[in-house]
Amino acid sequence: MSPAPRLAVLAGLLLSLTACGGGDDEAASKAISDSIMKEQEGAQQSVFTMKREEADCIGEGFVDEIGVDKLKEYKFLDENLKAKPMTNVVMEPDDAEAATDVLFECADVPALMNEALASGGQMDEKTKACLDKVLTEDKLKSMFTLMFSGEQEKANQEVIQPLTECATAGLQPQD
C-alpha cells in the first residue's frame, strides 16, 4: 500500500480509536476496551495495532478520569452501556485533556503511528524526515485533545493534513 492510502487508513483508525465509550464502571470500561479491539479488527488488515492491555487501560482510564455519566452525556455509551461510534463528540476542555492523557499513558501513540506508517514498506528519507517532524508527542496530544473537543477540522490541520502532505511530497518526482 502506498503512503497516501496508508495514511488515509491510519487517519480513519485514529478517529475510530476515539470512538469508544464508557459506562457503569466495570461494564463501561469493558465496553470501551471491546470497542477499540473491534474497530481495529474491522480495519483493512489493521495497520494500527493496539494490544488488549492498552485498550483495557484506556477503558479503565476513561471511566476513572471522566466518569460514566459524562461518558454517556458525551455519547461514548448508550444507556445500556454499549459503546457507540464517536462522530461528533464535544467534550469539555478538561475532559478532552483527560482523555488524551489516558490515551498517551496507556499506549505509546507516536510509536504506534510510526510503526503503522513504516509497515507499508520502504519510505524515502524525505518522507521519513517529514513524518518525524509531524509525529511528535506534543503535536499528537494536541490533535487528540482537539478531536475529543469536537474540533475535527483543527485536529485535521494539526496532524492529518501534514501527514498527507508528507506522503504526497514523497511521491513527487525528485529533481
C-alpha positions as CSV (number, residue, x, y, z in Angstrom):
1,M,0.0,0.0,0.0
2,S,1.5,3.4,-1.0
3,P,1.9,6.1,1.7
4,A,-1.1,8.2,0.8
5,P,-3.7,5.4,1.1
6,R,-1.9,4.0,4.2
7,L,-2.2,7.5,5.8
8,A,-5.9,7.6,5.0
9,V,-6.5,4.2,6.6
10,L,-4.4,5.3,9.6
11,A,-6.4,8.5,10.0
12,G,-9.6,6.5,10.0
13,L,-8.2,4.2,12.6
14,L,-7.2,7.2,14.8
15,L,-10.7,8.5,14.5
16,S,-12.2,5.1,15.4
17,L,-9.9,4.9,18.3
18,T,-11.5,8.0,19.7
19,A,-14.9,6.4,19.0
20,C,-15.0,4.3,22.2
21,G,-17.2,4.8,25.2
22,G,-17.7,4.2,28.9
23,G,-20.4,3.2,31.3
24,D,-21.2,1.8,34.8
25,D,-17.6,1.4,35.8
26,E,-16.5,-2.2,35.1
27,A,-19.1,-2.7,32.3
28,A,-18.2,0.7,30.8
29,S,-14.5,0.0,30.9
30,K,-15.1,-3.3,29.1
31,A,-17.3,-1.7,26.5
32,I,-14.7,0.9,25.7
33,S,-11.9,-1.7,25.5
34,D,-14.0,-4.1,23.4
35,S,-14.9,-1.2,21.1
36,I,-11.2,-0.4,20.5
37,M,-10.4,-4.0,19.7
38,K,-13.4,-4.5,17.4
39,E,-12.7,-1.3,15.5
40,Q,-9.1,-2.3,14.7
41,E,-10.2,-5.8,13.7
42,G,-12.7,-4.2,11.2
43,A,-9.9,-2.2,9.5
44,Q,-8.4,-3.4,6.3
45,Q,-5.6,-5.6,7.6
46,S,-5.3,-3.2,10.6
47,V,-2.2,-1.0,10.2
48,F,-2.7,0.4,13.7
49,T,-2.4,-2.5,16.2
50,M,-3.2,-1.9,19.9
51,K,-2.8,-4.6,22.4
52,R,-5.7,-5.7,24.6
53,E,-3.9,-4.5,27.7
54,E,-3.6,-1.0,26.1
55,A,-7.3,-1.0,25.2
56,D,-8.3,-2.2,28.7
57,C,-6.1,0.6,30.2
58,I,-7.9,3.2,28.1
59,G,-11.3,1.9,29.0
60,E,-10.5,2.0,32.7
61,G,-8.8,5.4,32.4
62,F,-11.7,7.0,30.6
63,V,-14.1,5.7,33.3
64,D,-11.8,6.8,36.2
65,E,-10.9,10.2,34.8
66,I,-14.1,11.3,33.1
67,G,-16.8,9.2,34.7
68,V,-19.6,7.0,33.4
69,D,-22.3,9.8,33.5
70,K,-20.2,12.2,31.5
71,L,-19.2,9.4,29.0
72,K,-22.9,8.8,28.4
73,E,-23.5,12.5,28.1
74,Y,-20.8,12.7,25.5
75,K,-22.4,9.8,23.7
76,F,-19.5,7.4,24.2
77,L,-22.0,4.9,25.5
78,D,-25.7,4.5,25.2
79,E,-28.0,3.9,28.2
80,N,-27.3,0.1,28.0
81,L,-23.5,0.8,28.3
82,K,-22.9,-0.2,24.7
83,A,-20.1,1.7,23.1
84,K,-21.1,3.9,20.2
85,P,-19.1,5.3,17.4
86,M,-17.9,8.8,18.2
87,T,-18.5,11.0,15.3
88,N,-19.4,14.4,16.7
89,V,-18.2,14.2,20.3
90,V,-17.8,17.5,22.1
91,M,-16.1,17.2,25.4
92,E,-15.4,19.9,27.9
93,P,-11.7,21.0,27.6
94,D,-10.7,19.4,30.9
95,D,-12.3,16.1,29.9
96,A,-10.7,16.3,26.4
97,E,-7.3,16.7,28.0
98,A,-8.0,13.9,30.5
99,A,-9.0,11.5,27.6
100,T,-5.8,12.4,25.7
101,D,-3.7,11.9,28.8
102,V,-5.2,8.5,29.4
103,L,-4.6,7.5,25.8
104,F,-0.9,8.5,26.0
105,E,-0.4,6.9,29.4
106,C,-1.9,3.6,28.1
107,A,-0.3,3.4,24.7
108,D,2.8,4.8,23.0
109,V,0.8,6.6,20.4
110,P,3.8,8.1,18.5
111,A,5.4,4.6,18.2
112,L,2.1,3.1,17.1
113,M,1.8,5.8,14.4
114,N,5.4,5.3,13.3
115,E,5.0,1.5,13.2
116,A,1.8,1.8,11.2
117,L,3.4,4.1,8.6
118,A,6.6,2.0,8.4
119,S,4.7,-1.2,7.8
120,G,3.8,0.0,4.3
121,G,7.3,-0.9,3.1
122,Q,10.1,1.4,2.0
123,M,9.9,5.0,2.7
124,D,12.2,7.5,1.2
125,E,14.3,9.7,3.5
126,K,12.5,12.9,2.6
127,T,9.1,11.4,3.6
128,K,10.6,9.8,6.8
129,A,12.1,13.2,7.9
130,C,8.8,14.9,7.2
131,L,6.9,12.4,9.3
132,D,9.4,12.7,12.1
133,K,8.6,16.4,12.3
134,V,4.8,15.8,12.3
135,L,4.5,12.8,14.6
136,T,5.8,14.4,17.8
137,E,4.1,13.6,21.0
138,D,3.2,17.3,21.6
139,K,1.5,17.5,18.1
140,L,-0.3,14.2,18.5
141,K,-1.5,15.2,22.0
142,S,-2.8,18.5,20.6
143,M,-4.5,16.6,17.8
144,F,-6.3,14.1,20.1
145,T,-7.3,16.9,22.5
146,L,-8.9,18.8,19.6
147,M,-10.6,15.6,18.4
148,F,-12.0,14.9,21.8
149,S,-13.2,18.5,22.0
150,G,-15.1,18.1,18.8
151,E,-12.8,20.2,16.7
152,Q,-12.0,17.7,14.0
153,E,-11.1,20.4,11.4
154,K,-8.4,21.8,13.7
155,A,-7.2,18.3,14.5
156,N,-7.0,17.6,10.8
157,Q,-4.9,20.7,10.3
158,E,-2.7,19.8,13.3
159,V,-1.5,16.3,12.1
160,I,-3.6,14.6,9.5
161,Q,-3.2,17.2,6.8
162,P,0.6,17.4,7.4
163,L,0.8,13.6,7.3
164,T,-0.9,13.6,3.9
165,E,1.5,16.3,2.7
166,C,4.5,14.2,3.8
167,A,3.1,11.3,1.9
168,T,2.4,13.2,-1.3
169,A,5.7,15.0,-1.1
170,G,7.4,11.6,-1.2
171,L,5.5,10.8,-4.3
172,Q,6.7,13.9,-6.1
173,P,9.4,13.5,-8.8
174,Q,12.9,14.1,-7.5
175,D,14.8,17.0,-9.0
